[in-house]
Amino acid sequence: MKKEPLFLAALFAAAFALTAADRDDDRDRDRRGGNRSRQAETPAAPAAPRETRPASEARPARENAGRGEGRPSGENRPPAARPTEERRTSGEGAARRENRTYGQPRENLPGGEAVRSPQSRGGVNIYKVRQVPVAQPRRFERPSDRVNDNLRPVEPRFSESGEAIRKRRERRPPEEHRSVMRNPELLRDIRDQQRSETSRDRYYWHNIGGVNYAHYYDDHGTHWYGFYHGPRFYWSRYYANNWWWYDGGSARWVFWWDNYWWWWGPGGAPYVYVDDSYYPYDMGSGQVTVRKAETAAPPPLPPSPKDGRLWVSPDKTRLVQVYGKNSDAFLYDNTLDKPVYLAYLGKDVTKVRFDAGPPVRIILDFKDGTFALYDMQGTPKEPPAGPPPAAEQPPAPESVPPVPETPQGQ
């Protein structure tokens, strides 16, 4: 890195030297040619007269250069373009020219804080966590009360009026089922119709309280209910006083309980579906720990560590600052004479805490009710939990009834 400026200087010096030599050759060409002709023993043949242009037709050198004629001489030729120092006065290259590294204080920054690390320029990953209180799920005393077979609903292609069904099938546990459970008239109708609508391989269409649904009784004696009142349709199963839905993406049967879809995982561990993912349920606390990854873009430079709201760790080694209209949080090393900037932690921060440890961790509370954990270097902790293992399910049998080509009754 140190040889590069010297090399460039020598290169441009050589270029300007060649330019000066070309200029001297242009000025002395005629004079040198005359001297050589006088010193020759045999006079040279007279040169053919060179065609000249009248003065009125002559173009200035600048104009000729613009038209591709009359190329400027060496003294007018501009040097090759190169990156200017103004383009390289920020970031890691600037720190190197100043014999600094990231993490070292820079005196011309307010408070002596450090240069922002290059990793933070593209955004900081934050793993937000929140505790969701959820009532305990139903326990099934008898294995026969649980659905864990390979039966699947047979979906109609046409509605009751004969129109083709164009809605898309729901791929995730349907949130629309909450509106079904909050409709007591609909639930009474379903229980009543289940006793009378028992013709095999037939669809019964209903509209109760603005909710369109179809009842299908298959050849295995299973009642299926398809709901078409939302943006997507889904088919569920009412069995043993519980609603069941088959999650094909996760290969598992889930049941509805207290406004959530649940799954009893391997070993009897309960999982609940919250925020588009299955999370393990803590039977002791009655809560679910929901994790969500976000990316926050840091400001160009940290503020002075003297501004904003400040929190100091119990051992006095770390300083957390919340500053600005976005409530941005910054972490500093507080062991030196001046706080040294370490990391950007996130925005919309309302409070800073430190747990007892060991190891001691930083806890940030956010406006949306979530919190995040960091180590003392500002690294986010508690990454999002992966999905639980998929339950083994046999494939759908080939003996299910065929898909009807016409509406019921035709």
N, C-alpha and C positions, 0 to 999 in steps of 0.2 A: 504493500500500500504506500510506503514511503517513497519507492522508486518511481511511482507513476507520475507525480508532479514534475520531477526532474526530467523524466523522459519526454513529457509533453513540452516542457520549456525548451529542451534541446531540439526537438523536432520543429517547433515553430521558429526557433532561431535560425536553423538551417534553411527553412523555407524563405524567410526574409533575406537571408544572405544570397540565395539563388536569385531572388527577385532583384536585389541590388546589382548582381552581376549581369542579369539580362538588361537592366537599364543602362549600364555602362556600355554594353555591346551595342545597343541601339543608338546611343549617342556618337560612338566612335567608329561605326561601321564604315561610313564613307571616307573618313580620314584615314583609317588603316588601309582601305582599298587603294586610295591614291598613293600612299607611301610604297605599297608593294609594286604598283605599276611603274613607279619611277626607278625602282631598284632593279627591275628586270632587264636582261641584256637585249632581248628581242621585244620590241613593242607589241603589245597585245592588240588583236583586232578590235577596232572600235565597236563598242557594244551598241546593239540596236536601241534606237531611242524608245524610251518608255512612254506609253500612252498616258497622257495626263488629262485630268478633268478640269474644266474651267472652274474658276473660283466660285462662280455663281451656282455651279452644280455640286460643289463640295458639301458634304454633310458633316456636321460636328461629330467628333469622336463619340460623345455620349449618345447622340441619336443613332449613329451607326451601330453602336454596341447594342442598343435596344432592338435593332432590326436584324441582328446576326451578322452585320458587316462591320469592318473596322474594329476587330477584337481589341479590347483595351490592352495596353502594354502591361508589363510586369508591375510597374509602379502603381497602376490603378486596379490591379486584380485583388479582390478581397481575400483574406485568409479563410481557410476552411472553418465551417461552423463547429462549435464545440459546446458542451453543456456549460451553462453559466453557474457560478457559485450560488446565485439566488435560488436555483432549482434544487440545490443539494444542502440546504441549511437546516433541514429538519429530519427527524427520524434517526435511524441507527447510524447512517453515514455521518451526520453532524456530530453525533457523540464520539465517533471514532476520530474525526478531525480535531476534536477538542480533547483527545486523550481521555475520554470518559467511557464508561460502560453503562448500560441500563441498570438502574438501581442505585447509581451514585448521584449525589445532589448536584444541581447546577446553580451557580450563585445568582444568575440573573433571573431565576424563577422566584416568585414570591415565597418567602419562608424557607427557601433552600430545598424544596421537594425534588424528587427524582423525576427523570424522564419516563414517560409512559412506556411500558413494555410493548414490543411489537405484537405479542399475542392478543393484547386487548384492543388493537386497532380494528380487528374484524368483528368485534362483539364478544361479550362475556356470557358464557353459559351459566344459567342460574337454575337450580333445582328447587322449585318452590314446593312446600309441603303444607298440607292442612289436615286437621283432624275433623272427620265427619262423624257425628254421633248417629248411630243406626241401631234400631231395636234388634234384639237377637232373632235369628231366623228360626223357622219352625224345624223341629226335630221329628223325623219320621221313625216312629217306634217299630213299625212293620216294614220290612223291605218291599212288600207288595204295594205299599202306598207311593212308592217312588217310580218314576218313569225312567227306564234305562234300556229300552228295546230299540229295534231297528225299523219300526214303523215310521212312515212319513206321510204327510197329507198329499192328496191328489188335487192339484189346483185346477179350477175350471179355466177354460179359455174365453168363455162368454159370460156376460152378466145375465140377470133375470130377463132383461129386455132383448137379449140377443146380440147386444153390442160386444165387440171384442174388448177384452180387458187389456189396457195398455199401461197400467201402472206398473212400476218396478217392484220387485220383491225386496223386502227389507233384509239387509245383510247383517245388521247388528241387533242386539236385544231391543225390541221396539219400545220407545218411550211413550208412544201413543196409547199403550195399554193402561197407562195411569188414568186416562179419561174414561176408559171402559169401567175400571174399578170404582170410579166416582159416580157412576150412573146406576143407581139402585134399580130403576125401572128396567134397564137393559139386563141386569143380572137376574132379576126375577123372570123375565121373559126367557132367558137362556135356560134356567132351571126348569121352567114349565114345559118348554118345547122339547127338552131333552127326553121327556117321558113319552111324548106322542110322535115325534119325528124319528121313526125307527126304520124307515124303508132303506134297504141297503143300496149303496152306490147311487145316491140321489142327493141333490143340493136343494136346500130350503133357504130362500132369501128373505131377509127381514130388514126393516128400517125402524129403529126405536130411538126416539129423541134425536133424530138427525144422524144416527150412526148406522151405516150400511154394513151388514155382515151376512155371511152365508154359513149355514150349518150343513155339514156333510157327515153322513154315517157310513163308514166303510164296511167292507166284507168281514173285517175282524171284530166288529162290534165296538169300534172306537169312534168317539164323537170329536169332530174337528170343527173349529170356528175360524173363518177367514174374515178379517176386518179390512174394509176398503174405504174408510172415512178419512184417512190421513194422506200425506204425500206419497206413501208407499203402502202396499198391502202386505199383510203377514198372516200366517195361519198358526193358531195355537191349539192347544189340547186341554180340555177340562177333565181332570181325572182325580179322584179321591179328594174332592173339595179343594183342588189347587189348579192353577193355570200353569201350563208347561209350554215351553217353546224350544225348538231345536236350533242351537247355534251351529250351523254348518261350518263356519270358518274356524271354530274352536273344537268342533266334534264333541259336543256335549249337550245334554238336556239341562235346561235351567228352569227354575220355578219362580213364580211371583210371590213376594211376601213383603208387606209393609212398604209399598212403593218402590221396591227394588227387585231386580232379577238376581237370583242366588244360584250358587252351584256348590254342591258338596264334593270337594276335591278328594284326591287320594288320601287315604288314612282318616277320612271323616273331617278334614279341615274345611271350614266354610269360606267361600269367596263371594264377594258382592260386586256387582257391576256398577261402577261410579266413574263419571267423566271418561266414558269410552274405553274403559279397561277394567279387568278383573283384579281386585285387591283382596288380600287376606284379611279376614275379620278377626279382631281381637275380642274374644269372648269375655275376658276379664274386665276390660275397660269399656266395652260396648262401643268402640270407635273403629273407624277405618282410616288408615293413613294414606292419603291421596297425594301422589307426586306428579308434578308437571314441570317439564323442562321449557325454559324460555331463554331468549337471547336478548341482551341489552347492549346498546351501543354506548360506549363511554364518551364523555366530552373530550375535546382536543387535548386539554391539559388540566391537571388538577388545580383547584384553587389553593389559596394560602391556607395552611392548616390552622390558622388562627381564626378563620371565619366559620360561620354556621354553628350547628350544635355539635358538641364534642363528647365522646365517651372514651374513657381510659380503662384498660383492662386491669383486673385486680393486682397483677404483678407489675404494672406500670410499663410494660414493654410494648404495648400496642395502643394506637390511637385510631378511633373510627370517627370520621367526620360526615355529617349529613348537611348538604349545602345546596342552595339554589331552588328555583321554582319547581324543578322535577324531583327534589329531595334525593339527589344522588349521594351515594355512600362511597367513601374513599377510606382505604386502610393505609396507615403509616407505621413505620418502625419508630418507636419512641425511646430507644435506648441511647441515642446520640444527643448532641447539643441542640440540633434542629431535627424535627420530624422528617423522616425520609419516606417518600411515597413508595408503596408496595404494590397495591392492586386496586382496581375498580370493582366494587361489589354489587352495584345495582341501583335502581331508581325506585321512586315511590316508597321510600323507607320511612316508617313512622317511629321506630324504636330500635335501639341496639342493646343486646344483652350478652353476657358471657356466662357459659355454664361452668360448673365447678370442676369438671374433668375428673381424673385425667383421661385423655389430654383436654386441655381447655379449648373450647370452641367458641366461635362468634355466632350469635343468633341475631338475624335481622327479621323484624316484623314489617310486613308490607300493608299497603292500604287495602288490598283486596282480601285481607284476612288470612293470608298465607304467611309462612315463615321459611327461612333458608338457613342452612348451617354451613360454616366455613372453618377451615383450620386457621392457625395463626399466621399463615402466609397468604391468606385470601383465596385459597383453593376451595371451590364449592364441594360439599360433601353430600352424602345420601343421594346417589344417582337414582333415577327412576327404576322401580322394580320391574323386572321382566314378567311376561305373562306366565301364569301357572302352567304346569304340564298338561297337555291335552289328554283327555280321557279316551281310552280305546273304545271305539264303537264299531260294530259290524256294519258292513255296507247295507244299503237299502235292498230289501228282497225284490226279486223279480215277480213275485206273486201279488203285488199290489194291484188294485183295480185299474183298468186302462183310463186314460184321460178322456172324458166325454167330449165329443165333437160338437154337440148341440146343447142348448140350455136345458135345465130340468123341465120335465113334462113334455119333451118333444122327442 
